[in-house]
């Protein structure tokens, strides 16, 4: 599978991790989560989980209010909680 914007595939032979990395930067804050093939049961399932989490995160962040160009602390906490539950 090819990487898409905000989702990067990690398939290094020498690394202990195989899976997808979600990384999204909005308003000066970077949100990152790793989706392991081992945990999700394969590369397609980990990709589907990463893609679903990315869609939810974009909806949350794009629809939230900003103060002085930054996300509020509440929005950042909600985004982090969303990624933890993914």
C-alpha positions, 0 to 999 in steps of 0.5 A: 500500500502506498503512503498518503498525506498524513499517513506514512507506512513503516516497513523497515526490515531492521526495525521492530515496528511495522505499521502506519504512522498518523501525523497531522499538524494543525495550528502549531500542534502536531498530533502523532499516533502509530498503528501497528500491524501486529496490534490491528491484525495486518497491514490493511486493518492497521491502515483502515484504523489509521485512516478512520482516526485521521478522518475523525481527527480532521473533523474535530480540528477543522470544526473547532474554535481557535484563540489567537490562531491556536487550538484551545487546550480543550480541543487538544485534549479531545484530539489526544483522547481520540487518538488514544482510543483509536 
